[in-house]
Amino acid sequence: MTLDTDRSFRYFSCMSDMATIPALGFYGETAAFPDTVHCESLPDRAKLHDWRILPHRHGGVSQLFLVTAGRVSAHADGVQLTLCEGDFLYVPEHCVHEFHFTPDVRGDVISAPASVLASTGPNGAEVAAALSRPFAGRTSGTLEVLAAELRKAARTTSPFAAQRTVGLAHSVLATLAELCLLGPVRIGRKKPERLFALDRLIDAHMADGWTASDYAAALSITTGHLSRLCRSATGRGAAAYVERRLMTEACRMLIFTGATVAEIGYRLGYPDPSYFTRRFRRVRGLTPSGFRRQFTT
């Protein structure tokens, strides 16, 4: 893997207005990203677009690119680098990225929804912090083995394939977090500390029905300042940022608990089940029950 040091801090001219960068599910498709871990070979997606993926970003999805042959010229948050055999690139949600592949490229891309990253268990906040910005490095033996097992699990139809897939995804993400701390090439902008503080406040007050103004007051900043911080990092204002995090927790609870939809809504500050269902559907594209069925059928 090589890094273009001349452009190490070259940001796209449109990076100041993230709304101008398309936010996609799968690149080249308009449908929302499915709320499951997805594995796909690099050539399967790249050849559909003449081996060039234009600048775009994903909301609520992080991706791991593993290169086993060929070369990939990549930009992530404006930093240029070249990936070769044995390299990986991790791209968190909201990171603007683009690629130019050689036709002989081989490898895989593993995409994980935010609900999976949010449910990594003990020390999950530390894992999320480590994976809050893009980075690249050499694929370790552990990561290679786990990724291979994840690919196999994602392609099976056994009764508990979804559980195995999520469990292996957690292991892949935890391994990536460890690799990040060991010093691969870190790229782009780190998530502002104030947003980590906001995340902690949201976790502590999920059932309290706090508004963006309440969170701004707790952080001793104005609501406008908080919205600017959120929009700069994610392309969304403070209210949308808070709601997205609540809905990510709703996804985790729908997958991993037996609580009813009404109970989950109540725990997240939505005393009216119908209103919770409407908000969930607006954010996730389907009802809470419909989302849960993806993991139980």
C-alpha positions as CSV (number, residue, x, y, z in Angstrom):
1,M,0.0,0.0,0.0
2,T,1.3,3.4,-0.9
3,L,0.2,6.8,0.2
4,D,0.4,9.9,-2.1
5,T,2.1,12.2,0.4
6,D,1.7,15.2,-1.9
7,R,-2.0,14.9,-1.5
8,S,-2.2,13.6,2.0
9,F,-4.4,16.5,3.1
10,R,-6.1,17.3,-0.2
11,Y,-9.8,17.5,0.4
12,F,-12.5,17.6,-2.4
13,S,-13.8,21.0,-3.0
14,C,-17.2,19.8,-2.2
15,M,-16.3,18.4,1.2
16,S,-17.6,21.5,2.9
17,D,-21.0,20.7,1.7
18,M,-21.6,17.0,2.1
19,A,-25.1,17.2,0.7
20,T,-23.5,17.5,-2.8
21,I,-21.9,14.1,-2.4
22,P,-24.4,11.3,-3.2
23,A,-25.3,9.1,-0.2
24,L,-26.0,5.6,-1.5
25,G,-26.9,2.2,-0.4
26,F,-25.0,0.0,-2.9
27,Y,-23.0,2.1,-5.4
28,G,-25.0,2.6,-8.6
29,E,-28.3,1.6,-6.9
30,T,-31.0,3.8,-5.4
31,A,-32.4,1.3,-2.9
32,A,-31.5,1.7,0.7
33,F,-28.8,-0.6,2.0
34,P,-30.2,-3.8,3.5
35,D,-29.9,-4.0,7.3
36,T,-27.7,-7.1,7.1
37,V,-24.0,-7.7,6.7
38,H,-23.3,-8.0,3.0
39,C,-20.3,-9.5,1.2
40,E,-19.4,-8.9,-2.4
41,S,-16.4,-9.5,-4.6
42,L,-14.6,-6.3,-5.8
43,P,-14.8,-7.2,-9.5
44,D,-18.5,-8.0,-9.4
45,R,-19.3,-4.4,-8.4
46,A,-16.4,-2.6,-10.2
47,K,-16.9,-4.1,-13.6
48,L,-20.5,-2.9,-13.7
49,H,-19.1,0.7,-13.6
50,D,-16.1,0.3,-16.0
51,W,-13.8,-0.2,-13.1
52,R,-14.4,3.3,-11.7
53,I,-16.4,4.2,-8.6
54,L,-17.1,7.9,-8.4
55,P,-17.1,9.9,-5.1
56,H,-20.0,8.9,-2.8
57,R,-20.7,8.2,0.8
58,H,-22.9,5.8,2.8
59,G,-25.1,6.7,5.8
60,G,-25.4,4.1,8.4
61,V,-22.9,1.7,6.7
62,S,-19.2,1.0,7.2
63,Q,-17.1,-1.0,4.7
64,L,-14.0,-3.0,4.6
65,F,-12.2,-3.5,1.3
66,L,-9.7,-6.4,1.1
67,V,-7.5,-6.6,-2.0
68,T,-6.0,-10.0,-2.9
69,A,-4.8,-9.2,-6.4
70,G,-4.4,-6.3,-8.8
71,R,-4.3,-2.6,-7.8
72,V,-6.8,-0.1,-6.5
73,S,-6.3,3.7,-6.6
74,A,-8.5,5.1,-3.9
75,H,-9.5,8.4,-2.3
76,A,-10.9,8.4,1.2
77,D,-11.8,11.8,2.8
78,G,-9.6,13.4,0.1
79,V,-6.5,11.3,0.8
80,Q,-5.1,9.4,-2.2
81,L,-3.6,5.9,-1.7
82,T,-2.9,2.8,-3.7
83,L,-3.9,-0.6,-2.5
84,C,-2.1,-3.8,-3.7
85,E,-2.2,-7.5,-2.9
86,G,-2.6,-8.0,0.9
87,D,-3.8,-4.4,1.7
88,F,-7.1,-3.4,3.3
89,L,-9.0,-0.1,3.5
90,Y,-11.7,0.6,6.1
91,V,-14.3,3.2,5.3
92,P,-16.7,4.4,8.1
93,E,-20.1,5.8,7.5
94,H,-20.3,9.3,5.9
95,C,-16.7,9.1,4.6
96,V,-16.5,10.3,1.0
97,H,-14.6,7.7,-1.1
98,E,-13.9,6.8,-4.7
99,F,-12.0,4.1,-6.5
100,H,-10.3,3.2,-9.8
101,F,-9.6,-0.5,-10.1
102,T,-7.4,-2.4,-12.5
103,P,-9.3,-5.1,-14.4
104,D,-7.3,-7.9,-12.8
105,V,-8.4,-6.8,-9.3
106,R,-9.5,-9.5,-6.9
107,G,-10.8,-9.2,-3.3
108,D,-13.9,-8.5,-1.4
109,V,-15.9,-5.7,0.2
110,I,-17.7,-6.4,3.5
111,S,-20.4,-3.9,4.4
112,A,-21.9,-3.7,7.9
113,P,-24.9,-1.6,9.0
114,A,-24.5,0.8,11.9
115,S,-26.7,-1.5,14.0
116,V,-24.0,-4.2,13.9
117,L,-21.2,-1.8,14.8
118,A,-23.3,-0.4,17.7
119,S,-23.8,-3.9,19.2
120,T,-20.2,-5.0,19.5
121,G,-20.8,-5.6,23.3
122,P,-18.3,-4.8,26.1
123,N,-16.1,-1.8,25.2
124,G,-18.3,-1.2,22.2
125,A,-17.8,2.6,22.5
126,E,-14.0,2.1,22.3
127,V,-14.5,0.0,19.2
128,A,-16.7,2.6,17.6
129,A,-14.2,5.4,18.5
130,A,-11.3,3.4,16.9
131,L,-13.5,2.9,13.7
132,S,-14.7,6.5,13.4
133,R,-12.4,7.5,10.6
134,P,-10.9,5.7,7.6
135,F,-7.6,3.8,7.7
136,A,-5.6,1.4,5.7
137,G,-3.0,-1.3,6.3
138,R,-1.7,-4.8,5.7
139,T,-4.3,-7.6,6.2
140,S,-3.3,-9.7,9.2
141,G,-3.7,-13.5,9.2
142,T,-6.5,-13.2,11.8
143,L,-8.4,-10.6,9.8
144,E,-8.0,-12.7,6.6
145,V,-9.4,-15.9,8.4
146,L,-12.3,-14.0,10.0
147,A,-13.2,-12.3,6.7
148,A,-13.2,-15.7,4.9
149,E,-15.5,-17.2,7.6
150,L,-17.7,-14.2,7.4
151,R,-18.1,-14.5,3.6
152,K,-19.0,-18.2,4.0
153,A,-21.6,-17.5,6.7
154,A,-23.2,-14.7,4.8
155,R,-23.8,-17.0,1.8
156,T,-25.3,-19.9,3.7
157,T,-29.0,-20.4,4.4
158,S,-28.8,-22.4,7.7
159,P,-31.3,-21.6,10.5
160,F,-28.8,-19.5,12.4
161,A,-26.8,-18.0,9.6
162,A,-27.8,-14.5,10.5
163,Q,-26.5,-14.9,14.1
164,R,-23.3,-16.5,12.9
165,T,-22.8,-13.7,10.4
166,V,-23.4,-10.9,12.9
167,G,-21.1,-12.6,15.4
168,L,-18.3,-12.9,12.8
169,A,-18.8,-9.3,11.8
170,H,-18.3,-8.3,15.4
171,S,-15.0,-10.2,15.4
172,V,-13.9,-8.6,12.2
173,L,-14.8,-5.1,13.5
174,A,-13.0,-5.8,16.8
175,T,-9.9,-7.0,15.0
176,L,-10.0,-3.9,12.8
177,A,-10.2,-1.7,15.9
178,E,-7.1,-3.5,17.3
179,L,-5.2,-3.0,14.0
180,C,-6.1,0.7,14.0
181,L,-4.6,1.1,17.4
182,L,-1.4,-0.7,16.3
183,G,-0.7,2.0,13.7
184,P,-1.9,1.5,10.1
185,V,-2.2,4.6,8.0
186,R,-5.0,6.8,9.4
187,I,-6.8,8.9,6.9
188,G,-9.0,11.9,7.0
189,R,-10.7,13.7,9.9
190,K,-11.3,12.2,13.3
191,K,-14.7,12.5,14.6
192,P,-14.9,15.6,16.8
193,E,-14.7,14.9,20.6
194,R,-17.9,16.9,21.1
195,L,-19.8,14.3,19.0
196,F,-18.4,11.5,21.2
197,A,-19.6,13.5,24.2
198,L,-23.0,13.8,22.4
199,D,-23.1,10.1,21.8
200,R,-22.5,9.4,25.5
201,L,-25.3,11.8,26.4
202,I,-27.7,10.2,24.0
203,D,-26.9,6.8,25.5
204,A,-27.6,8.1,29.0
205,H,-30.8,9.9,28.1
206,M,-32.4,7.7,25.5
207,A,-35.6,7.3,27.5
208,D,-35.9,10.9,28.4
209,G,-37.1,12.3,25.1
210,W,-34.4,14.9,24.9
211,T,-34.4,17.3,21.9
212,A,-31.3,18.6,20.1
213,S,-31.6,21.8,22.2
214,D,-31.4,19.7,25.4
215,Y,-28.3,18.0,24.2
216,A,-26.7,21.3,23.1
217,A,-27.4,22.8,26.6
218,A,-25.8,19.8,28.3
219,L,-22.7,20.4,26.1
220,S,-22.8,24.2,26.9
221,I,-23.1,25.1,23.2
222,T,-25.9,26.5,21.1
223,T,-28.2,24.3,19.1
224,G,-26.9,25.9,16.0
225,H,-23.3,25.1,16.9
226,L,-24.2,21.5,17.6
227,S,-26.0,21.3,14.3
228,R,-23.0,22.6,12.5
229,L,-20.7,20.0,14.2
230,C,-23.1,17.2,13.3
231,R,-23.6,18.4,9.7
232,S,-19.8,18.8,9.1
233,A,-19.2,15.3,10.3
234,T,-22.2,13.5,8.9
235,G,-24.2,15.7,6.5
236,R,-27.1,15.8,9.0
237,G,-28.2,18.4,11.5
238,A,-28.3,17.8,15.3
239,A,-32.0,16.6,15.4
240,A,-31.4,14.1,12.6
241,Y,-28.1,12.9,14.2
242,V,-29.9,12.2,17.5
243,E,-32.8,10.4,15.8
244,R,-30.4,8.3,13.7
245,R,-28.6,7.2,16.8
246,L,-31.9,6.4,18.5
247,M,-32.9,4.3,15.5
248,T,-29.6,2.5,15.5
249,E,-30.3,1.5,19.1
250,A,-33.8,0.5,18.1
251,C,-32.3,-1.8,15.4
252,R,-30.0,-3.4,18.0
253,M,-32.9,-4.0,20.3
254,L,-35.1,-5.4,17.5
255,I,-32.3,-7.9,16.6
256,F,-31.0,-8.9,20.0
257,T,-33.9,-8.6,22.4
258,G,-37.4,-10.0,22.6
259,A,-38.9,-6.6,23.6
260,T,-42.1,-5.6,21.7
261,V,-42.0,-2.7,19.3
262,A,-44.0,-0.6,21.8
263,E,-41.5,-1.4,24.6
264,I,-38.6,-0.5,22.5
265,G,-40.2,2.8,21.5
266,Y,-40.9,3.6,25.1
267,R,-37.3,2.9,26.1
268,L,-36.1,5.3,23.4
269,G,-38.4,8.1,24.5
270,Y,-41.3,7.5,22.2
271,P,-44.4,6.9,24.4
272,D,-46.7,6.7,21.3
273,P,-46.0,3.3,19.5
274,S,-47.6,4.6,16.3
275,Y,-45.4,7.7,16.2
276,F,-42.3,5.5,16.9
277,T,-43.2,3.2,14.0
278,R,-43.7,6.2,11.7
279,R,-40.3,7.7,12.7
280,F,-38.5,4.3,12.4
281,R,-40.0,3.8,8.9
282,R,-39.0,7.3,7.8
283,V,-35.4,6.7,8.9
284,R,-34.9,3.0,8.1
285,G,-37.3,2.6,5.1
286,L,-39.5,-0.1,6.7
287,T,-41.5,-0.7,9.9
288,P,-39.8,-2.1,13.1
289,S,-41.7,-5.4,12.7
290,G,-40.5,-5.6,9.1
291,F,-36.9,-4.9,10.1
292,R,-37.1,-7.6,12.8
293,R,-38.4,-10.2,10.3
294,Q,-35.2,-9.9,8.3
295,F,-33.4,-11.6,11.2
296,T,-36.0,-14.1,12.3
297,T,-37.2,-15.7,9.0
